[in-house]
Amino acid sequence: MTSAEPSGRAVRQYGGRRVRRSDGAWVALTVAFIAACMPGPRVPAPANPLANVPRAWPLFDGAEEVSAANGMVVSSHPLASQVGTDIMRRGGNAVDAAVAVGFALTVVHARAGNIGGGGFMVIRSSRGDVVTIDYREVAPAAATRDMYLDPQGRVTDRSVLGHLAAGVPGSVAGMAEAHARYGALPFSEVVRPAIQLAREGFIVDRLRSNSITQAAALLARFPASASQYLPGGAAPSPGSRFVQPDLAHTLQSIADSGPRVFYEGYIADSIVAEMQRGNGIITKADLASYRPIWRDPIVVHYRGHVVYSMPPASSGGVTMAEILNVLEGFAPLPAFGTPRHVHLLAEAMRRAFVDRNRLLGDPAFVDMPLRRLLSKRYAGELRRQIQPAQATPTPSFNGQFNEGHSTTHYSIVDAQGNAVSVTTTLNSDYGSKVTVAGAGFLLNNEMDDFTAAPGQPNQYGLVQGEANAIEPSKRMLSAMTPTIVLNPAGELLMVLGSPGGPRIITSVMQVISNVLDHGMRLRDAVAAPRVHHQSLPDEIVYEPGGLLPGTLAGLERMGHTLRERDEYSGEITAIYRGRSGWIGVADPRGGGGAVGY
Ligand code: DON
């Protein structure tokens, strides 16, 4: 990979029901359980890791593996994946491709792909060094702790809908920064495919058309969003060509002038003018002072493998590390999909999310006991609290929560073996629903990821604490988990990530475990049913039809509350080292695609 000097623009920081038993029986059970839980060598793959998946589970049929000898791009849209592969064929490396894919997703996958949001990128060069770049949005300088509360202290919808919901966007600065440090092709060349897709249009598929239709009522409240995404009053129909001239012009300006036009030039003026139309608070000074941050990755050793993921301001790496570290002590893990397996997953997830929601936040604002949280010793403490056959309740809280599809992940490997893992978001579908008039792009509603009021759930049901309270210029805590996994020989093994709010963390973690613990091939590991526990609400959430009746009954006997979702969870886009090249898999839960060469 071309390794130019850092551009100098970024800052570096490191930084139910209970089962009763007699006491004697408990002691015997606990001893046997602890013995079974001692860490051990990597376990041999079971004969049929899918034996406990319900027969009617529909997703295995839709999961395709794409193989390629040189490079691979897997993203939420086949056109964006094609853009990335084309860039690599023209001599670009994985970072060039990542930047090209990021801009292209803004055009073809507008619900999540963005230049008005933020994200996180994990880069591993073929030499083996791993860095991450945090281009998360920040709170505007005029933001206040209680800005989303009504006089009774209740959280209003202003944190999710409209101008006030937007954080200062980071995506353009972050992608440009990654490119300045590692890119091999000129910046304008990697932005060009996105300009072309916006200017000449692309054929809209059913999934994207339906998604705009679902958001139409809210998009229609904002004139620039209505004219951009509802041409003629409705979403572009499947099979029609969707052209976005304003966005093409914006992207052309960024390609010609570089990222500062977005933060200090006429695009910044357009953002501020849009804010003034809708009582938003982002100023020119907020935009001019935005900086992405290079950070060291979170490193987790799991059964001889090395897992690299995103540090705070994302909670993804730390929370996943805690879950994996707890699970590592259970060797082998119980068979996939059995009551004991789901119980252990849920109890590990619960404990990690308790820490996440209470302790994590922007490292520039909060001291976090990361060394302790990431240690195997602490994982042992957590593991010993887990009862072998009984749920540990978290304080009660009832509520439904959303997932959304407004985040997107893409994974890239180039012919030299450089790997890039990127997750980026607008937060909710189509973000704040506000399009910057004349500029053709949506603004995020990332401010809802802050703790708007301690103890009150956000749109994902996350009940968070003071560490993530709103403060001027602070990054809101994220769950995004872009991840890279090495095999015991130190070779690149997997690149993966997902959208899904808090389920991002548990989705990524389960796919890793499905491969490493259960011996699944990538296709099955991605398609297999997933579960989720985030401490509050105190429930195991499972995908529709994802657990066998016997598993549900067993979990209920352990005292777990279970909730079946009416939607699938997450959308993994992943790459795996095959015997003779790379294997790419786009989750059948979404409309993505893998393109290799
Ligand atoms: O950063 C976060 O954790 C959230 N803003 C992610 C939102 C998300 O994944 C929703 N859609 N899939």
Residues whose N, C-alpha, C, O or C-beta is under 5 A from the ligand:
A	BS01	DON	E403 G404 H405 S406 T407 T425 N427 D449 L477 S478 A479 M480 P499 G500 G501
